[in-house]
Amino acid sequence: MFLVDLVYKADISIVEKFTPEHRAWLDEQYKAGHFMFSGPKKPRTGGIIIAKMDSREELQTLLANDPFAKNQVAEYHITEFIAMKTHGELQKFVEK
């Protein structure tokens, strides 16, 4: 599993121009089963994504197609982790 820390590189007014495309891209990733959770940071300096992917390389390729990446308004910091504990109702998301 991976935690993606998305950090805006551009002013929020520029980020907002690409937000509808970014959210449509997120929807595609949820449908494909790649992403489990996502949302903006508070304050709005970027966002967080929890992804379930087979490899860091696969995730990096996927993130490169995010409209935020394509338009150079965000950068991504990826941390791989092993979900050792979870709420019972979320267990189905961490089992392979």
Phi and psi in radians as a Rosetta constraint file:
Dihedral C 1 N 2 CA 2 C 2 CIRCULARHARMONIC -2.369 0.35
Dihedral N 2 CA 2 C 2 N 3 CIRCULARHARMONIC 2.482 0.35
Dihedral C 2 N 3 CA 3 C 3 CIRCULARHARMONIC -1.833 0.35
Dihedral N 3 CA 3 C 3 N 4 CIRCULARHARMONIC 2.180 0.35
Dihedral C 3 N 4 CA 4 C 4 CIRCULARHARMONIC -1.901 0.35
Dihedral N 4 CA 4 C 4 N 5 CIRCULARHARMONIC 2.093 0.35
Dihedral C 4 N 5 CA 5 C 5 CIRCULARHARMONIC -1.773 0.35
Dihedral N 5 CA 5 C 5 N 6 CIRCULARHARMONIC 1.837 0.35
Dihedral C 5 N 6 CA 6 C 6 CIRCULARHARMONIC -1.593 0.35
Dihedral N 6 CA 6 C 6 N 7 CIRCULARHARMONIC 2.219 0.35
Dihedral C 6 N 7 CA 7 C 7 CIRCULARHARMONIC -2.112 0.35
Dihedral N 7 CA 7 C 7 N 8 CIRCULARHARMONIC 2.190 0.35
Dihedral C 7 N 8 CA 8 C 8 CIRCULARHARMONIC -1.193 0.35
Dihedral N 8 CA 8 C 8 N 9 CIRCULARHARMONIC 2.403 0.35
Dihedral C 8 N 9 CA 9 C 9 CIRCULARHARMONIC -1.865 0.35
Dihedral N 9 CA 9 C 9 N 10 CIRCULARHARMONIC -0.099 0.35
Dihedral C 9 N 10 CA 10 C 10 CIRCULARHARMONIC -2.191 0.35
Dihedral N 10 CA 10 C 10 N 11 CIRCULARHARMONIC 2.878 0.35
Dihedral C 10 N 11 CA 11 C 11 CIRCULARHARMONIC -1.042 0.35
Dihedral N 11 CA 11 C 11 N 12 CIRCULARHARMONIC 2.563 0.35
Dihedral C 11 N 12 CA 12 C 12 CIRCULARHARMONIC -0.999 0.35
Dihedral N 12 CA 12 C 12 N 13 CIRCULARHARMONIC -0.539 0.35
Dihedral C 12 N 13 CA 13 C 13 CIRCULARHARMONIC -1.122 0.35
Dihedral N 13 CA 13 C 13 N 14 CIRCULARHARMONIC -0.588 0.35
Dihedral C 13 N 14 CA 14 C 14 CIRCULARHARMONIC -1.327 0.35
Dihedral N 14 CA 14 C 14 N 15 CIRCULARHARMONIC -0.736 0.35
Dihedral C 14 N 15 CA 15 C 15 CIRCULARHARMONIC -0.987 0.35
Dihedral N 15 CA 15 C 15 N 16 CIRCULARHARMONIC -0.763 0.35
Dihedral C 15 N 16 CA 16 C 16 CIRCULARHARMONIC -1.085 0.35
Dihedral N 16 CA 16 C 16 N 17 CIRCULARHARMONIC -0.472 0.35
Dihedral C 16 N 17 CA 17 C 17 CIRCULARHARMONIC -1.100 0.35
Dihedral N 17 CA 17 C 17 N 18 CIRCULARHARMONIC -0.552 0.35
Dihedral C 17 N 18 CA 18 C 18 CIRCULARHARMONIC -1.790 0.35
Dihedral N 18 CA 18 C 18 N 19 CIRCULARHARMONIC -0.021 0.35
Dihedral C 18 N 19 CA 19 C 19 CIRCULARHARMONIC -1.083 0.35
Dihedral N 19 CA 19 C 19 N 20 CIRCULARHARMONIC -0.758 0.35
Dihedral C 19 N 20 CA 20 C 20 CIRCULARHARMONIC -1.033 0.35
Dihedral N 20 CA 20 C 20 N 21 CIRCULARHARMONIC -0.723 0.35
Dihedral C 20 N 21 CA 21 C 21 CIRCULARHARMONIC -1.150 0.35
Dihedral N 21 CA 21 C 21 N 22 CIRCULARHARMONIC -0.710 0.35
Dihedral C 21 N 22 CA 22 C 22 CIRCULARHARMONIC -1.068 0.35
Dihedral N 22 CA 22 C 22 N 23 CIRCULARHARMONIC -0.779 0.35
Dihedral C 22 N 23 CA 23 C 23 CIRCULARHARMONIC -1.173 0.35
Dihedral N 23 CA 23 C 23 N 24 CIRCULARHARMONIC -0.621 0.35
Dihedral C 23 N 24 CA 24 C 24 CIRCULARHARMONIC -1.128 0.35
Dihedral N 24 CA 24 C 24 N 25 CIRCULARHARMONIC -0.709 0.35
Dihedral C 24 N 25 CA 25 C 25 CIRCULARHARMONIC -1.098 0.35
Dihedral N 25 CA 25 C 25 N 26 CIRCULARHARMONIC -0.745 0.35
Dihedral C 25 N 26 CA 26 C 26 CIRCULARHARMONIC -1.012 0.35
Dihedral N 26 CA 26 C 26 N 27 CIRCULARHARMONIC -0.776 0.35
Dihedral C 26 N 27 CA 27 C 27 CIRCULARHARMONIC -0.983 0.35
Dihedral N 27 CA 27 C 27 N 28 CIRCULARHARMONIC -0.712 0.35
Dihedral C 27 N 28 CA 28 C 28 CIRCULARHARMONIC -1.080 0.35
Dihedral N 28 CA 28 C 28 N 29 CIRCULARHARMONIC -0.689 0.35
Dihedral C 28 N 29 CA 29 C 29 CIRCULARHARMONIC -1.228 0.35
Dihedral N 29 CA 29 C 29 N 30 CIRCULARHARMONIC -0.617 0.35
Dihedral C 29 N 30 CA 30 C 30 CIRCULARHARMONIC -1.146 0.35
Dihedral N 30 CA 30 C 30 N 31 CIRCULARHARMONIC -0.759 0.35
Dihedral C 30 N 31 CA 31 C 31 CIRCULARHARMONIC -1.086 0.35
Dihedral N 31 CA 31 C 31 N 32 CIRCULARHARMONIC -0.609 0.35
Dihedral C 31 N 32 CA 32 C 32 CIRCULARHARMONIC -1.382 0.35
Dihedral N 32 CA 32 C 32 N 33 CIRCULARHARMONIC -0.147 0.35
Dihedral C 32 N 33 CA 33 C 33 CIRCULARHARMONIC 1.453 0.35
Dihedral N 33 CA 33 C 33 N 34 CIRCULARHARMONIC 0.245 0.35
Dihedral C 33 N 34 CA 34 C 34 CIRCULARHARMONIC -1.424 0.35
Dihedral N 34 CA 34 C 34 N 35 CIRCULARHARMONIC -0.628 0.35
Dihedral C 34 N 35 CA 35 C 35 CIRCULARHARMONIC -1.942 0.35
Dihedral N 35 CA 35 C 35 N 36 CIRCULARHARMONIC 2.518 0.35
Dihedral C 35 N 36 CA 36 C 36 CIRCULARHARMONIC -1.886 0.35
Dihedral N 36 CA 36 C 36 N 37 CIRCULARHARMONIC -0.699 0.35
Dihedral C 36 N 37 CA 37 C 37 CIRCULARHARMONIC -2.543 0.35
Dihedral N 37 CA 37 C 37 N 38 CIRCULARHARMONIC 2.656 0.35
Dihedral C 37 N 38 CA 38 C 38 CIRCULARHARMONIC -2.840 0.35
Dihedral N 38 CA 38 C 38 N 39 CIRCULARHARMONIC 2.790 0.35
Dihedral C 38 N 39 CA 39 C 39 CIRCULARHARMONIC 3.015 0.35
Dihedral N 39 CA 39 C 39 N 40 CIRCULARHARMONIC 2.856 0.35
Dihedral C 39 N 40 CA 40 C 40 CIRCULARHARMONIC -1.296 0.35
Dihedral N 40 CA 40 C 40 N 41 CIRCULARHARMONIC 2.679 0.35
Dihedral C 40 N 41 CA 41 C 41 CIRCULARHARMONIC -1.341 0.35
Dihedral N 41 CA 41 C 41 N 42 CIRCULARHARMONIC 2.818 0.35
Dihedral C 41 N 42 CA 42 C 42 CIRCULARHARMONIC -2.260 0.35
Dihedral N 42 CA 42 C 42 N 43 CIRCULARHARMONIC 1.922 0.35
Dihedral C 42 N 43 CA 43 C 43 CIRCULARHARMONIC -1.218 0.35
Dihedral N 43 CA 43 C 43 N 44 CIRCULARHARMONIC 2.870 0.35
Dihedral C 43 N 44 CA 44 C 44 CIRCULARHARMONIC -1.364 0.35
Dihedral N 44 CA 44 C 44 N 45 CIRCULARHARMONIC 1.409 0.35
Dihedral C 44 N 45 CA 45 C 45 CIRCULARHARMONIC -1.961 0.35
Dihedral N 45 CA 45 C 45 N 46 CIRCULARHARMONIC 0.079 0.35
Dihedral C 45 N 46 CA 46 C 46 CIRCULARHARMONIC 2.785 0.35
Dihedral N 46 CA 46 C 46 N 47 CIRCULARHARMONIC -2.632 0.35
Dihedral C 46 N 47 CA 47 C 47 CIRCULARHARMONIC -2.704 0.35
Dihedral N 47 CA 47 C 47 N 48 CIRCULARHARMONIC 3.038 0.35
Dihedral C 47 N 48 CA 48 C 48 CIRCULARHARMONIC -2.220 0.35
Dihedral N 48 CA 48 C 48 N 49 CIRCULARHARMONIC 2.419 0.35
Dihedral C 48 N 49 CA 49 C 49 CIRCULARHARMONIC -2.258 0.35
Dihedral N 49 CA 49 C 49 N 50 CIRCULARHARMONIC 2.340 0.35
Dihedral C 49 N 50 CA 50 C 50 CIRCULARHARMONIC -1.833 0.35
Dihedral N 50 CA 50 C 50 N 51 CIRCULARHARMONIC 2.061 0.35
Dihedral C 50 N 51 CA 51 C 51 CIRCULARHARMONIC -2.055 0.35
Dihedral N 51 CA 51 C 51 N 52 CIRCULARHARMONIC 2.535 0.35
Dihedral C 51 N 52 CA 52 C 52 CIRCULARHARMONIC -2.028 0.35
Dihedral N 52 CA 52 C 52 N 53 CIRCULARHARMONIC 1.720 0.35
Dihedral C 52 N 53 CA 53 C 53 CIRCULARHARMONIC -2.252 0.35
Dihedral N 53 CA 53 C 53 N 54 CIRCULARHARMONIC 2.810 0.35
Dihedral C 53 N 54 CA 54 C 54 CIRCULARHARMONIC -1.314 0.35
Dihedral N 54 CA 54 C 54 N 55 CIRCULARHARMONIC -0.494 0.35
Dihedral C 54 N 55 CA 55 C 55 CIRCULARHARMONIC -2.680 0.35
Dihedral N 55 CA 55 C 55 N 56 CIRCULARHARMONIC 2.756 0.35
Dihedral C 55 N 56 CA 56 C 56 CIRCULARHARMONIC -1.067 0.35
Dihedral N 56 CA 56 C 56 N 57 CIRCULARHARMONIC -0.708 0.35
Dihedral C 56 N 57 CA 57 C 57 CIRCULARHARMONIC -1.077 0.35
Dihedral N 57 CA 57 C 57 N 58 CIRCULARHARMONIC -0.745 0.35
Dihedral C 57 N 58 CA 58 C 58 CIRCULARHARMONIC -1.080 0.35
Dihedral N 58 CA 58 C 58 N 59 CIRCULARHARMONIC -0.737 0.35
Dihedral C 58 N 59 CA 59 C 59 CIRCULARHARMONIC -1.144 0.35
Dihedral N 59 CA 59 C 59 N 60 CIRCULARHARMONIC -0.745 0.35
Dihedral C 59 N 60 CA 60 C 60 CIRCULARHARMONIC -1.062 0.35
Dihedral N 60 CA 60 C 60 N 61 CIRCULARHARMONIC -0.704 0.35
Dihedral C 60 N 61 CA 61 C 61 CIRCULARHARMONIC -1.104 0.35
Dihedral N 61 CA 61 C 61 N 62 CIRCULARHARMONIC -0.753 0.35
Dihedral C 61 N 62 CA 62 C 62 CIRCULARHARMONIC -1.096 0.35
Dihedral N 62 CA 62 C 62 N 63 CIRCULARHARMONIC -0.817 0.35
Dihedral C 62 N 63 CA 63 C 63 CIRCULARHARMONIC -1.121 0.35
Dihedral N 63 CA 63 C 63 N 64 CIRCULARHARMONIC -0.529 0.35
Dihedral C 63 N 64 CA 64 C 64 CIRCULARHARMONIC -1.112 0.35
Dihedral N 64 CA 64 C 64 N 65 CIRCULARHARMONIC -0.340 0.35
Dihedral C 64 N 65 CA 65 C 65 CIRCULARHARMONIC -1.651 0.35
Dihedral N 65 CA 65 C 65 N 66 CIRCULARHARMONIC -0.020 0.35
Dihedral C 65 N 66 CA 66 C 66 CIRCULARHARMONIC -1.155 0.35
Dihedral N 66 CA 66 C 66 N 67 CIRCULARHARMONIC 2.324 0.35
Dihedral C 66 N 67 CA 67 C 67 CIRCULARHARMONIC -0.946 0.35
Dihedral N 67 CA 67 C 67 N 68 CIRCULARHARMONIC -0.529 0.35
Dihedral C 67 N 68 CA 68 C 68 CIRCULARHARMONIC -1.107 0.35
Dihedral N 68 CA 68 C 68 N 69 CIRCULARHARMONIC -0.706 0.35
Dihedral C 68 N 69 CA 69 C 69 CIRCULARHARMONIC -1.245 0.35
Dihedral N 69 CA 69 C 69 N 70 CIRCULARHARMONIC -0.801 0.35
Dihedral C 69 N 70 CA 70 C 70 CIRCULARHARMONIC -1.035 0.35
Dihedral N 70 CA 70 C 70 N 71 CIRCULARHARMONIC -0.554 0.35
Dihedral C 70 N 71 CA 71 C 71 CIRCULARHARMONIC -1.772 0.35
Dihedral N 71 CA 71 C 71 N 72 CIRCULARHARMONIC 0.187 0.35
Dihedral C 71 N 72 CA 72 C 72 CIRCULARHARMONIC 0.958 0.35
Dihedral N 72 CA 72 C 72 N 73 CIRCULARHARMONIC 0.714 0.35
Dihedral C 72 N 73 CA 73 C 73 CIRCULARHARMONIC -1.827 0.35
Dihedral N 73 CA 73 C 73 N 74 CIRCULARHARMONIC -0.096 0.35
Dihedral C 73 N 74 CA 74 C 74 CIRCULARHARMONIC -2.582 0.35
Dihedral N 74 CA 74 C 74 N 75 CIRCULARHARMONIC 2.724 0.35
Dihedral C 74 N 75 CA 75 C 75 CIRCULARHARMONIC -2.170 0.35
Dihedral N 75 CA 75 C 75 N 76 CIRCULARHARMONIC 2.816 0.35
Dihedral C 75 N 76 CA 76 C 76 CIRCULARHARMONIC -2.193 0.35
Dihedral N 76 CA 76 C 76 N 77 CIRCULARHARMONIC 2.310 0.35
Dihedral C 76 N 77 CA 77 C 77 CIRCULARHARMONIC -2.006 0.35
Dihedral N 77 CA 77 C 77 N 78 CIRCULARHARMONIC 2.103 0.35
Dihedral C 77 N 78 CA 78 C 78 CIRCULARHARMONIC -1.866 0.35
Dihedral N 78 CA 78 C 78 N 79 CIRCULARHARMONIC 2.279 0.35
Dihedral C 78 N 79 CA 79 C 79 CIRCULARHARMONIC -2.171 0.35
Dihedral N 79 CA 79 C 79 N 80 CIRCULARHARMONIC 2.122 0.35
Dihedral C 79 N 80 CA 80 C 80 CIRCULARHARMONIC -1.498 0.35
Dihedral N 80 CA 80 C 80 N 81 CIRCULARHARMONIC 2.465 0.35
Dihedral C 80 N 81 CA 81 C 81 CIRCULARHARMONIC -2.571 0.35
Dihedral N 81 CA 81 C 81 N 82 CIRCULARHARMONIC 2.823 0.35
Dihedral C 81 N 82 CA 82 C 82 CIRCULARHARMONIC -1.897 0.35
Dihedral N 82 CA 82 C 82 N 83 CIRCULARHARMONIC 2.102 0.35
Dihedral C 82 N 83 CA 83 C 83 CIRCULARHARMONIC -1.362 0.35
Dihedral N 83 CA 83 C 83 N 84 CIRCULARHARMONIC 1.758 0.35
Dihedral C 83 N 84 CA 84 C 84 CIRCULARHARMONIC -1.540 0.35
Dihedral N 84 CA 84 C 84 N 85 CIRCULARHARMONIC -0.566 0.35
Dihedral C 84 N 85 CA 85 C 85 CIRCULARHARMONIC -2.278 0.35
Dihedral N 85 CA 85 C 85 N 86 CIRCULARHARMONIC 2.521 0.35
Dihedral C 85 N 86 CA 86 C 86 CIRCULARHARMONIC -2.730 0.35
Dihedral N 86 CA 86 C 86 N 87 CIRCULARHARMONIC 2.780 0.35
Dihedral C 86 N 87 CA 87 C 87 CIRCULARHARMONIC -1.112 0.35
Dihedral N 87 CA 87 C 87 N 88 CIRCULARHARMONIC 2.470 0.35
Dihedral C 87 N 88 CA 88 C 88 CIRCULARHARMONIC -0.873 0.35
Dihedral N 88 CA 88 C 88 N 89 CIRCULARHARMONIC -0.714 0.35
Dihedral C 88 N 89 CA 89 C 89 CIRCULARHARMONIC -1.223 0.35
Dihedral N 89 CA 89 C 89 N 90 CIRCULARHARMONIC -0.314 0.35
Dihedral C 89 N 90 CA 90 C 90 CIRCULARHARMONIC -1.680 0.35
Dihedral N 90 CA 90 C 90 N 91 CIRCULARHARMONIC -0.095 0.35
Dihedral C 90 N 91 CA 91 C 91 CIRCULARHARMONIC -0.971 0.35
Dihedral N 91 CA 91 C 91 N 92 CIRCULARHARMONIC -0.649 0.35
Dihedral C 91 N 92 CA 92 C 92 CIRCULARHARMONIC -1.063 0.35
Dihedral N 92 CA 92 C 92 N 93 CIRCULARHARMONIC -0.411 0.35
Dihedral C 92 N 93 CA 93 C 93 CIRCULARHARMONIC -1.394 0.35
Dihedral N 93 CA 93 C 93 N 94 CIRCULARHARMONIC -0.419 0.35
Dihedral C 93 N 94 CA 94 C 94 CIRCULARHARMONIC -1.726 0.35
Dihedral N 94 CA 94 C 94 N 95 CIRCULARHARMONIC -0.231 0.35
Dihedral C 94 N 95 CA 95 C 95 CIRCULARHARMONIC -1.350 0.35
Dihedral N 95 CA 95 C 95 N 96 CIRCULARHARMONIC 2.492 0.35
